[in-house]
Amino acid sequence: MGFFSSLFNKEERHQRAFAKNLRKTLNKNSQPDERQAAMHYLRNDGSPEAIYGLLKRFTITTQGKGGAVVDEEEKEWLTRVILQFDRDALPRLKKFIFSKEGPSVNPVHSISQALQLIKQIVNEDKDYIYELFKELIKDNPPGYERDPIRKEEILNFLNDWDDPRMAKLIAPYLEDMNETIRFLTVDCLFNSNDEETCREELLKLFLPEKDESLRIKNRIIQGFAENEWSIKGYRSYMEPNLPSDEYRIIRGDTIQKLDN
């Protein structure tokens, strides 16, 4: 009995110590030295629960002594620690990305840092990233959201990501309720350089029933000129939107930017 009792007490002490250090790690009002000691405890613990607890530190902004400088230093340290866990951190990173761990008033937390960590850990493995974003976009479909931060961060990541397969995944965001999301989607589609997938989806935004914003129309005009994509089949809709002092339509139904 003594042996099993000792094991039980040891585990109980560990659970109490773990819970205490997790609370300090996620307490924005903790003293910096106490919070940092707690973060070191979680790093040394190294369990999946500890890794996830460290990731949740990204969802808070500390207050008090040191202010923003201390907060940034701690998050830089945390980034280095997560990278040291390497692929062992991937399941927790994925859980963090799909969860809602922010404050109750805005439970959808930022995932941009976690996405960059995954990118570094998998050494830009395009198949891994593709499968991840296939799930992530399905989990964040086009439509209305009070705070579309997830969609913005998805599109900002993909705007610097070279994988033409992503174009088909993000094209539905052209129907999103948020104008900024639609604009970012247009940017991403041009950067994908997949004319077959993107050309007609972008040109449809000039149809009268779409009533798209001037900002988005101007970005599409710019993109078609830069990429030399044809506007065949949509010239009558697009031509009235061309600034005559900036662009003209030439043979082959392509847009040419004028030299001013």
Summary of the structure (lengths in Angstrom):
residues: 260
radius of gyration: 24.3
end to end distance: 89.6
largest distance: 90.3
contacts: 724
relative contact order: 0.06
helix: 68%
strand: 3%
